[in-house]
């Protein structure tokens, strides 16, 4: 069973690099968590490297701007590896064809289609209606509060055409303040259940961890020792499962998505409830803590 710790500082000396989730750990979509920010600042002050590994469908530059807006200071992190970056690289290499049907929020997610200059001979991507598409790019539902089932008619048509769906955010849900919203992962899950093929690039899948390691090397000049990397997150099926798949230790934030499962004190999870839940989930983190602090 995971060891419940009081603070990140209890184990910080054992690690050189943090692969830290954002939503539910460092902020709630509206505001930063001061204790989490302070914990990351302290880790960096002690010589550690903080890589924000996020299933955001946005490029890392856009994620950085979002963090500025909600009050996460830049001295709390070193670099960002986003699901959006990993998925964009695949898209511009032709993973779902040249003509794509876009599902997402056109007001916030169009940065996904900005040219990716690091690739040689990238595919010229065109956004087209579904009837003319070679594939689908999904950054999330247009209305995050609507039941994903509203996409069933489109998905039936897409499945019949044999279109692949590129999922830029494998998360199923996220909590924006007190409001739970659907993410791209819910749509990709539905498409897969209907018999379509969905492609994933964020946690818990390997591409985003490869990106995180490459960005760590770019900062430090050396490949990080897996035994000295700690993955932090509130998603048992994303952050923890992904860390396990990479052979790295994990710190599960119980006060995030699953907070209601571990007793009335969000800051301090009930040991018995945690053990029962972890057993049922069949995915065991190395450590657990109520909130990152």
Backbone bond lengths (Angstrom), bond angles and torsions (degrees), N, CA, C in turn:
res aa  C-N    CA-C-N  psi(-1)  N-CA   C-N-CA  omega(-1)  CA-C   N-CA-C  phi
1 X - - - 1.458 - - 1.528 110.48 -
2 X 1.339 117.48 152.08 1.460 119.28 -178.57 1.529 112.20 -66.53
3 X 1.311 115.07 147.06 1.466 121.07 174.39 1.522 108.74 -82.78
4 X 1.313 117.68 124.58 1.461 121.54 176.84 1.521 108.74 -81.80
5 X 1.330 116.74 124.25 1.454 121.48 -178.92 1.525 109.85 -109.94
6 X 1.327 116.07 160.21 1.460 121.32 -179.21 1.521 112.03 -88.16
7 X 1.344 116.76 -30.20 1.458 121.07 -176.52 1.523 109.18 -159.65
8 X 1.322 116.27 157.08 1.465 121.14 177.38 1.520 110.94 -58.39
9 X 1.313 116.48 -33.27 1.468 120.81 -178.36 1.528 112.32 -61.18
10 X 1.342 117.52 -20.71 1.459 120.45 178.81 1.523 112.29 -62.51
11 X 1.332 116.33 -29.07 1.468 120.70 -174.03 1.530 112.36 -125.44
12 X 1.324 117.77 -0.06 1.470 121.62 -172.37 1.527 112.79 -57.70
13 X 1.311 117.88 -35.26 1.461 120.86 -176.98 1.521 112.79 -64.87
14 X 1.325 117.36 -16.88 1.461 121.33 -178.81 1.525 113.16 -85.17
15 X 1.351 116.81 -3.22 1.463 119.75 -172.67 1.532 111.86 -134.69
16 X 1.324 114.15 147.55 1.464 121.48 176.54 1.521 111.78 -103.16
17 X 1.335 116.88 -27.26 1.461 122.00 -172.92 1.528 109.58 -134.89
18 X 1.324 115.53 135.94 1.459 121.21 170.95 1.520 109.28 -108.36
19 X 1.330 116.88 131.19 1.462 123.23 166.88 1.527 105.28 -101.11
20 X 1.320 116.18 92.87 1.463 120.66 -167.75 1.523 112.42 -105.01
21 X 1.310 115.64 126.61 1.458 122.50 173.48 1.531 109.37 -66.95
22 X 1.318 116.26 161.62 1.458 120.42 -178.98 1.530 112.88 -106.96
23 X 1.332 116.04 -68.52 1.453 121.30 -172.48 1.524 109.82 -66.21
24 X 1.328 117.22 123.72 1.457 122.30 -178.17 1.507 113.80 90.54
25 X 1.337 116.55 -11.58 1.470 121.45 -179.07 1.519 111.71 -117.35
26 X 1.331 115.96 -47.10 1.471 121.42 -177.55 1.528 110.92 -108.70
27 X 1.329 116.85 -24.03 1.469 121.39 177.26 1.523 109.37 -155.63
28 X 1.335 116.20 170.41 1.465 121.06 179.98 1.523 112.09 -114.02
29 X 1.341 116.21 19.97 1.449 120.48 -178.29 1.510 113.62 90.97
30 X 1.335 115.82 -16.88 1.459 120.76 -179.32 1.524 112.30 -121.08
31 X 1.328 116.08 -34.33 1.468 119.79 -176.77 1.535 109.84 -150.73
32 X 1.324 114.50 154.55 1.462 120.60 178.35 1.523 110.32 -76.79
33 X 1.340 115.52 154.70 1.463 122.01 173.00 1.533 107.54 -95.03
34 X 1.328 118.99 110.02 1.467 121.26 -174.49 1.521 114.00 -55.69
35 X 1.334 118.70 -40.93 1.464 120.66 -177.92 1.529 111.01 -66.28
36 X 1.333 116.71 -37.18 1.469 120.36 178.22 1.519 110.54 -67.25
37 X 1.320 116.27 -43.42 1.465 120.47 177.57 1.525 110.29 -58.72
38 X 1.329 116.60 -45.58 1.464 120.63 -179.56 1.522 111.59 -62.66
39 X 1.338 117.15 -37.55 1.468 120.69 179.71 1.527 110.98 -65.13
40 X 1.322 117.02 -40.85 1.465 120.41 178.48 1.527 111.11 -69.39
41 X 1.319 116.75 -39.88 1.472 119.92 176.85 1.525 110.81 -60.99
42 X 1.318 116.66 -41.23 1.462 120.62 -179.83 1.527 110.77 -66.75
43 X 1.331 117.30 -39.17 1.467 120.48 178.86 1.528 110.08 -62.65
44 X 1.302 117.00 -42.97 1.470 120.73 178.54 1.525 110.68 -66.88
45 X 1.327 116.84 -39.44 1.468 120.37 179.46 1.521 111.07 -62.58
46 X 1.325 116.78 -26.83 1.461 121.59 177.77 1.519 113.45 -85.65
47 X 1.320 116.98 6.45 1.462 121.17 176.97 1.513 115.18 100.39
48 X 1.338 117.93 2.19 1.454 121.19 -179.15 1.520 112.94 -83.53
49 X 1.327 115.25 164.37 1.458 122.78 178.74 1.521 108.94 -113.12
50 X 1.324 116.26 130.32 1.456 121.69 -179.88 1.522 109.38 -109.73
51 X 1.326 115.38 114.41 1.460 122.14 175.14 1.523 107.40 -106.92
52 X 1.313 116.77 117.36 1.457 120.60 177.36 1.528 107.75 -80.58
53 X 1.323 116.34 111.32 1.463 121.97 -178.10 1.522 106.83 -107.26
54 X 1.318 115.69 106.28 1.456 121.02 -168.86 1.523 112.19 -126.51
55 X 1.311 115.89 144.64 1.458 120.99 174.87 1.519 112.23 -85.35
56 X 1.311 117.23 17.47 1.458 120.06 173.67 1.529 109.68 -60.20
57 X 1.339 117.82 136.56 1.458 119.90 178.11 1.527 113.27 -78.27
58 X 1.316 117.03 2.85 1.467 121.12 -176.07 1.522 111.82 -90.63
59 X 1.333 117.72 152.37 1.471 120.51 170.79 1.523 110.19 -61.45
60 X 1.334 116.27 157.21 1.468 118.65 -173.50 1.522 112.85 -62.13
61 X 1.329 117.80 -31.70 1.474 119.30 178.57 1.522 110.40 -63.71
62 X 1.318 117.05 -39.15 1.462 120.70 178.38 1.525 111.23 -70.33
63 X 1.336 117.09 -35.67 1.468 120.63 176.54 1.529 109.60 -62.78
64 X 1.332 116.69 -41.95 1.463 121.06 -179.91 1.527 111.12 -60.82
65 X 1.326 116.20 -41.90 1.465 120.27 178.62 1.531 110.09 -64.72
66 X 1.330 116.68 -41.54 1.460 120.21 177.68 1.531 110.84 -60.48
67 X 1.337 116.93 -42.17 1.463 120.49 179.35 1.524 111.00 -63.56
68 X 1.325 116.56 -39.72 1.468 119.95 175.79 1.524 110.37 -57.79
69 X 1.319 115.45 -43.36 1.464 121.67 -175.58 1.516 112.47 -64.52
70 X 1.347 116.94 -37.51 1.467 119.10 -176.37 1.520 113.24 -97.03
71 X 1.346 116.36 4.49 1.457 119.08 170.18 1.511 117.06 95.52
72 X 1.338 118.29 22.64 1.465 120.61 173.29 1.529 107.35 -94.34
73 X 1.331 118.94 108.34 1.466 120.97 -174.42 1.529 112.02 -69.60
74 X 1.305 115.86 153.38 1.464 120.88 -176.04 1.518 112.86 -71.74
75 X 1.324 118.34 -14.66 1.467 118.56 176.76 1.529 111.94 -83.23
76 X 1.343 117.10 5.70 1.464 120.89 176.46 1.520 112.04 -94.52
77 X 1.330 117.90 -4.44 1.462 120.53 -177.51 1.527 110.89 -151.84
78 X 1.326 115.00 160.88 1.462 120.90 -179.75 1.514 113.20 -105.10
79 X 1.328 116.73 -42.72 1.463 120.55 -179.75 1.511 108.97 -156.19
80 X 1.331 115.35 172.72 1.465 121.84 -175.97 1.521 108.87 -130.34
81 X 1.319 115.84 136.04 1.467 122.32 169.06 1.525 106.39 -120.95
82 X 1.324 116.78 112.85 1.458 120.00 -176.72 1.523 111.18 -109.32
83 X 1.319 113.86 151.47 1.459 119.84 173.26 1.523 109.90 -58.79
84 X 1.331 115.76 -35.01 1.461 120.03 178.25 1.516 111.93 -59.56
85 X 1.336 117.03 -44.01 1.467 119.91 178.66 1.519 111.36 -61.73
86 X 1.328 116.43 -46.01 1.452 121.06 -177.79 1.526 110.87 -64.59
87 X 1.337 116.29 -42.49 1.463 120.41 179.99 1.529 111.54 -70.20
88 X 1.320 117.65 -36.78 1.475 120.63 178.23 1.517 110.96 -61.81
89 X 1.339 116.15 -41.47 1.456 119.09 179.41 1.524 110.30 -60.00
90 X 1.328 116.32 -41.46 1.459 119.91 178.75 1.527 111.21 -66.63
91 X 1.328 116.70 -41.91 1.462 120.07 179.89 1.520 111.39 -60.42
92 X 1.344 116.16 -45.54 1.468 119.68 -177.56 1.532 112.49 -74.41
93 X 1.332 116.04 -7.25 1.462 120.04 171.14 1.529 111.40 -97.47
94 X 1.333 116.11 5.54 1.454 120.20 173.19 1.511 115.89 90.28
95 X 1.333 118.63 21.51 1.465 121.34 -175.21 1.519 113.18 -58.82
96 X 1.329 117.92 -31.99 1.471 121.09 179.05 1.526 111.68 -125.59
97 X 1.335 116.18 22.63 1.452 119.94 176.78 1.517 113.76 93.01
98 X 1.320 114.68 -177.70 1.468 120.33 -176.89 1.528 112.31 -90.90
99 X 1.321 116.45 -38.64 1.456 120.94 179.74 1.528 108.45 -97.68
100 X 1.324 116.47 116.56 1.463 119.48 -174.30 1.523 111.22 -121.77
101 X 1.319 114.08 145.23 1.462 121.33 171.57 1.522 107.78 -93.52
102 X 1.315 116.65 127.95 1.463 121.86 -174.46 1.516 110.93 -98.77
103 X 1.343 116.33 128.91 1.462 123.36 170.40 1.518 106.81 -118.37
104 X 1.325 116.40 117.55 1.457 120.63 -178.75 1.509 110.73 168.68
105 X 1.318 115.56 -167.65 1.459 122.12 179.61 1.525 108.69 -98.23
106 X 1.329 118.44 109.69 1.467 120.00 -177.06 1.525 113.54 -66.26
107 X 1.325 117.47 -15.90 1.465 120.18 -179.65 1.520 112.47 -82.33
108 X 1.340 117.41 -25.94 1.467 119.87 -174.94 1.521 114.27 -120.12
109 X 1.331 118.06 -19.54 1.459 120.13 -167.61 1.523 115.46 -109.45
110 X 1.317 118.03 4.37 1.464 118.45 -175.64 1.522 113.22 -71.25
111 X 1.338 117.09 -15.70 1.458 119.97 175.08 1.514 112.35 -60.73
112 X 1.332 116.40 -19.86 1.459 121.03 177.99 1.524 111.46 -58.62
113 X 1.326 116.53 -28.44 1.462 121.35 -175.23 1.530 113.21 -97.45
114 X 1.331 117.50 3.83 1.464 119.74 175.58 1.527 110.04 -60.75
115 X 1.321 118.63 142.80 1.471 121.26 -178.22 1.522 112.44 -53.05
116 X 1.317 116.02 141.52 1.461 122.62 179.85 1.526 107.10 -106.55
117 X 1.323 116.03 100.21 1.462 120.82 -169.37 1.523 114.21 -76.96
118 X 1.335 117.24 -13.50 1.462 118.86 -176.28 1.531 112.33 -78.13
119 X 1.333 117.56 -12.04 1.459 120.73 -179.80 1.521 111.27 -93.05
120 X 1.318 116.26 143.46 1.460 120.63 171.68 1.525 108.72 -85.26
121 X 1.330 116.10 132.19 1.462 122.31 177.33 1.531 113.14 52.61
122 X 1.345 117.88 54.51 1.461 119.38 178.18 1.528 111.35 -64.68
123 X 1.316 115.93 153.43 1.454 121.38 177.05 1.525 109.55 -68.05
124 X 1.319 116.57 138.85 1.461 122.29 177.16 1.528 108.27 -80.32
125 X 1.321 116.52 100.18 1.462 121.52 -174.49 1.533 110.73 -82.81
126 X 1.330 115.15 133.67 1.454 121.52 175.17 1.526 108.92 -122.87
127 X 1.336 116.63 134.71 1.460 121.49 176.14 1.526 108.14 -90.38
128 X 1.329 115.75 124.03 1.463 121.11 -174.07 1.528 109.93 -135.30
129 X 1.344 117.37 164.94 1.468 119.96 172.25 1.527 110.71 -62.15
130 X 1.329 115.88 157.65 1.455 121.25 -175.84 1.531 112.00 -55.84
131 X 1.303 117.61 -37.95 1.471 121.12 -176.80 1.522 112.61 -63.38
132 X 1.332 117.55 -21.82 1.462 121.22 -178.26 1.528 112.35 -107.67
133 X 1.322 117.70 5.96 1.460 121.24 -169.88 1.526 112.84 -86.29
134 X 1.350 113.77 148.38 1.468 121.64 169.77 1.525 110.91 -88.53
135 X 1.327 116.68 -21.87 1.451 122.19 -177.49 1.513 110.39 -168.42
136 X 1.320 116.15 179.10 1.462 122.50 -177.45 1.521 109.27 -121.03
137 X 1.330 116.56 138.06 1.463 123.09 171.08 1.523 107.59 -114.64
138 X 1.329 116.82 120.57 1.465 121.42 -177.62 1.525 109.90 -119.42
139 X 1.330 116.56 116.31 1.458 121.66 173.42 1.520 111.85 -98.33
140 X 1.327 116.23 -9.13 1.455 122.17 179.74 1.512 109.03 151.81
141 X 1.325 117.76 168.53 1.468 119.73 177.16 1.524 110.69 -69.59
142 X 1.327 115.82 148.77 1.461 119.35 176.76 1.522 110.67 -61.40
143 X 1.332 116.84 -36.60 1.458 122.61 175.09 1.522 107.47 -117.85
144 X 1.327 118.55 104.85 1.468 120.31 -174.97 1.523 114.58 -69.38
145 X 1.329 117.85 -7.83 1.460 121.10 179.31 1.525 112.14 -97.39
146 X 1.332 117.37 -11.86 1.464 121.47 -177.30 1.528 110.69 -82.93
147 X 1.312 116.79 148.51 1.465 122.62 177.58 1.528 109.30 -59.92
148 X 1.334 118.20 128.01 1.473 119.97 178.59 1.522 113.62 -54.63
149 X 1.331 117.68 -20.91 1.466 121.27 -179.06 1.525 112.56 -61.09
150 X 1.356 117.91 -16.27 1.464 118.99 178.03 1.530 111.07 -63.16
151 X 1.344 116.83 -18.17 1.460 120.09 -179.94 1.532 112.59 -88.99
152 X 1.314 117.22 0.07 1.462 120.42 -175.85 1.536 112.80 -57.31
153 X 1.345 120.42 -45.48 1.474 118.84 178.60 1.539 113.03 -59.55
154 X 1.342 116.57 -43.68 1.466 119.91 177.61 1.529 110.67 -61.44
155 X 1.317 115.55 -41.51 1.465 119.83 -176.37 1.532 111.56 -70.35
156 X 1.323 117.31 -33.27 1.461 119.29 175.79 1.528 110.18 -61.93
157 X 1.328 115.62 -42.78 1.459 120.50 178.86 1.530 110.34 -66.28
158 X 1.332 116.78 -44.72 1.466 121.09 -179.14 1.520 111.62 -63.65
159 X 1.326 116.06 -41.19 1.465 120.23 178.51 1.528 110.35 -62.24
160 X 1.330 117.06 -42.52 1.455 120.63 179.79 1.526 111.67 -61.98
161 X 1.325 116.27 -31.36 1.466 121.05 178.08 1.530 112.69 -83.68
162 X 1.336 116.39 -8.21 1.463 120.46 -179.65 1.512 113.96 75.01
163 X 1.357 117.06 29.06 1.457 120.68 -178.34 1.534 111.08 -78.78
164 X 1.319 116.21 141.76 1.459 121.50 172.04 1.525 109.42 -89.50
165 X 1.334 115.43 147.13 1.462 121.12 177.75 1.520 109.02 -111.31
166 X 1.326 116.96 120.24 1.458 122.55 176.46 1.525 107.93 -89.84
167 X 1.327 116.03 115.54 1.465 122.34 -178.24 1.524 109.52 -95.74
168 X 1.329 116.19 115.76 1.464 120.64 -176.64 1.515 113.37 -87.68
169 X 1.336 117.34 -4.80 1.470 121.64 178.75 1.520 108.67 -151.67
170 X 1.339 119.04 101.78 1.464 121.29 -177.60 1.524 115.43 -69.04
171 X 1.335 118.82 -9.56 1.461 119.52 179.03 1.529 110.58 -59.64
172 X 1.333 115.93 142.81 1.461 121.22 176.57 1.524 110.36 -84.02
173 X 1.324 116.59 -48.77 1.464 121.64 178.72 1.520 109.59 -138.49
174 X 1.322 114.99 164.41 1.455 122.31 174.36 1.519 107.57 -147.78
175 X 1.322 117.28 151.05 1.465 121.22 177.92 1.516 109.77 -102.05
176 X 1.334 115.91 114.55 1.463 121.40 174.13 1.523 107.10 -96.11
177 X 1.331 116.08 100.48 1.461 119.09 -170.47 1.513 108.64 63.58
178 X 1.322 117.48 -120.33 1.462 122.32 179.72 1.528 112.30 -99.02
179 X 1.328 117.94 4.29 1.461 121.73 -175.68 1.522 110.96 -105.56
180 X 1.310 117.06 125.96 1.466 121.18 177.76 1.524 109.52 -87.69
181 X 1.337 116.15 130.06 1.453 122.01 -177.55 1.532 110.97 -122.09
182 X 1.326 115.73 149.80 1.460 121.59 174.74 1.527 110.52 -79.20
183 X 1.319 115.94 146.61 1.461 121.98 178.35 1.528 109.98 -118.09
184 X 1.329 115.45 177.15 1.461 120.85 -177.51 1.519 111.99 -59.13
185 X 1.330 117.14 -32.25 1.458 120.08 -179.37 1.513 113.13 -59.53
186 X 1.333 117.32 -31.43 1.464 120.24 178.51 1.526 110.53 -67.11
187 X 1.335 116.74 -38.21 1.458 120.35 178.88 1.531 110.57 -70.95
188 X 1.327 116.62 -41.55 1.464 120.29 178.56 1.521 110.63 -63.94
189 X 1.327 116.38 -38.43 1.462 120.57 177.52 1.524 110.26 -62.38
190 X 1.331 117.18 -44.84 1.459 121.33 178.43 1.524 110.82 -61.18
191 X 1.334 116.82 -44.25 1.462 120.81 -178.69 1.525 110.48 -62.49
192 X 1.317 116.38 -41.49 1.464 120.61 178.34 1.529 111.09 -64.99
193 X 1.331 116.32 -42.87 1.462 120.43 178.88 1.531 111.47 -62.11
194 X 1.333 116.60 -28.75 1.460 121.48 179.30 1.525 112.15 -83.32
195 X 1.333 116.15 -2.42 1.459 119.83 177.97 1.508 114.91 102.79
196 X 1.344 117.23 2.33 1.460 120.74 177.23 1.520 111.14 -82.82
197 X 1.317 116.13 172.31 1.463 121.18 179.52 1.527 110.05 -109.57
198 X 1.338 116.38 121.74 1.460 122.41 178.61 1.522 109.96 -110.66
199 X 1.325 116.29 138.14 1.455 122.85 178.76 1.527 108.71 -109.69
200 X 1.354 116.54 129.71 1.457 121.37 -175.52 1.532 110.47 -117.39
201 X 1.352 116.44 144.92 1.462 120.33 -178.77 1.528 113.38 -133.46
202 X 1.323 118.21 -7.43 1.460 120.96 177.02 1.519 111.03 -98.45
203 X 1.320 115.83 -171.88 1.468 121.27 179.97 1.525 110.24 -60.71
204 X 1.319 119.45 137.83 1.468 129.23 11.19 1.527 114.46 -95.38
205 X 1.318 118.27 18.80 1.466 121.45 -171.95 1.529 111.87 -85.99
206 X 1.324 118.17 150.37 1.476 122.11 -171.16 1.529 117.32 -58.78
207 X 1.360 121.03 -34.33 1.471 118.19 -172.77 1.523 114.87 -55.45
208 X 1.328 117.97 -38.52 1.462 118.77 -176.49 1.528 111.49 -71.64
209 X 1.324 117.10 -29.54 1.468 119.77 177.89 1.534 110.46 -73.56
210 X 1.321 116.19 -35.37 1.461 119.59 174.10 1.519 110.09 -61.66
211 X 1.337 116.24 -42.84 1.464 120.82 177.53 1.526 110.75 -62.86
212 X 1.328 117.28 -42.91 1.474 121.10 -180.00 1.524 110.80 -61.80
213 X 1.327 117.32 -41.02 1.466 120.45 179.52 1.529 110.34 -66.78
214 X 1.317 117.03 -42.52 1.468 119.63 -179.45 1.528 111.09 -63.77
215 X 1.304 116.86 -36.44 1.462 119.25 178.67 1.528 111.05 -74.71
216 X 1.315 117.47 -28.28 1.462 120.58 173.06 1.530 110.25 -66.60
217 X 1.316 116.29 -45.21 1.469 120.81 178.25 1.523 110.64 -60.47
218 X 1.322 116.89 -39.95 1.463 120.54 179.51 1.523 111.51 -61.72
219 X 1.341 116.37 -30.59 1.464 121.05 179.78 1.520 112.50 -83.24
220 X 1.327 116.32 -44.60 1.470 121.14 -169.43 1.523 113.74 -99.95
221 X 1.337 116.26 -18.77 1.457 119.75 -179.53 1.515 114.09 82.60
222 X 1.343 116.54 7.28 1.469 118.68 179.88 1.522 110.32 -150.14
223 X 1.319 114.86 153.66 1.459 121.30 178.19 1.529 108.91 -70.40
224 X 1.333 118.21 129.73 1.468 119.38 -179.18 1.526 111.40 -71.48
225 X 1.305 116.14 142.64 1.454 122.72 175.33 1.532 107.91 -73.12
226 X 1.343 119.25 120.97 1.467 120.37 -178.62 1.531 113.27 -53.82
227 X 1.318 116.90 -31.58 1.464 120.68 -179.87 1.524 112.20 -70.02
228 X 1.359 116.18 -13.63 1.463 120.91 -177.88 1.535 111.76 -110.84
229 X 1.349 116.11 15.82 1.463 121.36 176.33 1.523 109.00 -108.95
230 X 1.331 117.05 135.36 1.457 122.23 176.23 1.524 108.74 -120.56
231 X 1.329 116.89 122.57 1.461 121.82 174.79 1.523 108.96 -91.82
232 X 1.340 115.99 131.38 1.458 122.14 -177.23 1.522 108.91 -120.54
233 X 1.337 117.07 133.21 1.452 118.53 175.92 1.511 113.19 -178.16
234 X 1.347 115.24 166.97 1.463 121.08 -178.80 1.521 112.57 -104.04
235 X 1.343 117.72 4.17 1.452 121.12 179.55 1.521 111.07 -102.11
236 X 1.323 117.32 111.04 1.466 119.58 -178.89 1.525 110.56 -66.32
237 X 1.342 117.06 -33.68 1.461 120.87 -176.85 1.521 112.73 -91.49
238 X 1.321 117.54 -3.07 1.460 120.94 179.17 1.525 109.80 -121.15
239 X 1.323 117.61 -69.68 1.461 121.84 -175.87 1.531 112.49 -65.21
240 X 1.326 116.09 -47.88 1.470 119.61 -176.65 1.530 110.56 -75.71
241 X 1.309 117.08 -48.04 1.467 120.01 179.51 1.525 110.83 -61.13
242 X 1.330 116.41 -39.87 1.455 119.82 178.47 1.517 112.23 -64.53
243 X 1.333 116.34 -42.32 1.458 119.95 177.65 1.514 112.05 -62.01
244 X 1.333 116.13 -42.26 1.459 120.29 177.79 1.524 110.69 -60.74
245 X 1.325 116.01 -41.39 1.454 119.84 179.90 1.518 113.23 -64.58
246 X 1.333 116.08 -26.57 1.459 121.24 179.80 1.522 112.56 -92.17
247 X 1.334 116.95 -2.86 1.457 120.45 -179.93 1.505 113.98 72.57
248 X 1.350 117.17 30.33 1.460 120.37 179.69 1.527 109.81 -119.33
249 X 1.333 116.23 156.33 1.458 121.70 179.19 1.525 110.69 -68.16
250 X 1.335 114.86 154.99 1.458 119.66 -177.05 1.528 111.12 -133.60
251 X 1.335 114.85 145.40 1.463 122.85 174.18 1.519 107.15 -118.71
252 X 1.331 115.93 112.92 1.456 122.44 -177.00 1.522 109.94 -89.69
253 X 1.348 115.71 123.40 1.464 121.81 177.10 1.523 107.91 -88.30
254 X 1.331 116.73 103.03 1.462 119.94 -174.20 1.527 112.68 -74.60
255 X 1.325 117.63 -19.69 1.460 121.15 -177.10 1.507 114.43 -85.32
256 X 1.339 117.30 14.88 1.462 121.64 179.16 1.515 111.81 -96.97
257 X 1.327 116.34 -123.58 1.459 121.47 -174.49 1.526 113.63 -56.39
258 X 1.324 116.94 -36.23 1.475 120.76 -174.90 1.518 112.85 -102.29
259 X 1.325 118.29 22.54 1.470 122.12 -172.58 1.518 113.64 -53.95
260 X 1.325 117.53 -36.26 1.470 120.72 -175.61 1.522 112.87 -67.87
261 X 1.337 117.09 -12.67 1.464 120.59 -175.41 1.529 113.89 -83.33
262 X 1.339 117.78 -12.20 1.467 118.99 -166.70 1.513 114.60 -120.29
263 X 1.327 117.25 28.91 1.452 120.97 175.62 1.512 113.21 98.83
264 X 1.329 117.62 172.84 1.466 122.20 -173.39 1.521 114.54 -74.18
265 X 1.330 118.18 -20.71 1.465 121.64 -178.10 1.529 108.98 -94.59
266 X 1.329 116.40 98.84 1.466 121.01 -176.21 1.519 111.43 -60.51
267 X 1.322 116.42 -32.67 1.461 120.33 -177.36 1.527 112.91 -72.71
268 X 1.315 116.48 -23.72 1.468 120.55 -174.25 1.524 109.81 -135.52
269 X 1.323 118.42 97.27 1.464 121.08 -177.11 1.515 112.50 -65.88
270 X 1.333 115.11 145.36 1.457 121.28 176.07 1.526 109.21 -72.70
271 X 1.335 116.31 126.46 1.467 121.48 -175.31 1.531 112.13 -60.42
272 X 1.318 117.09 -44.37 1.465 120.69 -177.18 1.529 110.41 -65.76
273 X 1.331 115.67 -45.38 1.466 119.82 179.66 1.530 110.67 -63.62
274 X 1.321 116.23 -39.86 1.470 120.08 179.39 1.519 111.04 -63.40
275 X 1.311 116.78 -45.40 1.463 120.16 -178.67 1.525 111.26 -62.60
276 X 1.334 116.85 -41.22 1.464 120.22 179.36 1.522 110.86 -65.06
277 X 1.319 116.48 -41.57 1.469 121.08 -178.47 1.519 111.06 -68.29
278 X 1.319 116.85 -42.24 1.462 121.37 178.63 1.528 110.77 -63.37
279 X 1.323 116.13 -40.43 1.460 120.14 178.08 1.525 110.80 -61.29
280 X 1.330 116.16 -42.88 1.466 120.44 179.54 1.527 111.28 -67.57
281 X 1.336 116.64 -36.37 1.467 120.99 -178.88 1.525 112.15 -73.94
282 X 1.329 116.78 -22.18 1.469 122.93 -179.23 1.536 111.92 56.41
283 X 1.324 115.06 33.13 1.463 121.77 177.33 1.523 107.17 -141.34
284 X 1.321 116.93 105.51 1.459 119.96 -169.50 1.528 112.67 -104.67
285 X 1.339 117.27 116.34 1.468 120.44 175.07 1.522 111.42 -74.13
286 X 1.326 116.02 165.36 1.466 121.47 177.54 1.529 110.44 -75.84
287 X 1.336 115.47 -42.93 1.460 121.94 -177.32 1.537 108.64 -134.47
288 X 1.342 114.93 165.26 1.461 120.97 173.86 1.520 108.28 -142.62
289 X 1.319 115.29 152.54 1.462 121.84 177.50 1.529 106.61 -154.98
290 X 1.343 116.62 149.21 1.451 119.65 -179.03 1.517 112.39 -63.13
291 X 1.317 115.94 -56.83 1.467 122.87 177.48 1.539 107.43 -131.63
292 X 1.291 116.79 149.05 1.454 119.78 174.80 1.525 108.67 -66.47
293 X 1.339 114.70 125.43 1.470 118.88 -177.74 1.528 108.34 -159.30
